[in-house]
Amino acid sequence: MEVEKAYRIKRNSDFQTIYRRGKSFANRQFVVYVMPDKNLTHFQLGISVSKKLGNAVTRNRIKRAIRENFKVHKEDMIAKKIIVIARQPAKDMTVLEIQKSLEHVLKIAKLFNKRIK
């Protein structure tokens, strides 16, 4: 089951607004921008993976791993607009490593509504 369309941020203008107004949190592999929105009943996710990280296959693998992580934690996420930007070290990571790193930065951003182990 993919992350439904309602959970996606697609428009460039939405990305720009979140970059400007949101707060950012980062570790070595990911930058996460977070913006509250009181009209949301669930989180919305935007993913940005630069062409500098590799070819389409590599970029799509990273995006799939990020989406998978949000699917796993769907019930635990606070309703905010979230953008995840992959940094250079992410291209050499396994799906499990991406998940661990992403969970780490999401904890820093306090996006989980319960304690995640």
C-alpha positions, 0 to 999 in steps of 0.5 A: 500500500503506497502513501495515499495522494492526500499524504503527498506534497507535490506543488513547488509553491508548497515546497517553497512555503515550507522552506521559508516558514518551516523549521529545519532539523538535520543529521548527516544524511537528511534534512527535514523541514517541518511546518505546522498546519492546523487544517491537517488531520494527518502528516503530509510528506514531500521528498527531495532527492537531488540529481547530484546523488546519482541516476534515477535508479539510485534516487528512486531507491532512496525515495522508496526507502523514505516513503516506506519509513513513513508508512511504517510510522504512519500512525505515530506521526504528528499532523504536520507538513514535512519535507525530507531532503536526502544528502550525499551520504544517503546514496550509499546506505541500505534501506535499514540504514536509511530508516534508522537515520530518518527515525533519528532526525524525526525524533530530533524534530519531535514528529512522533506522538508516542515514544518510538524505541 
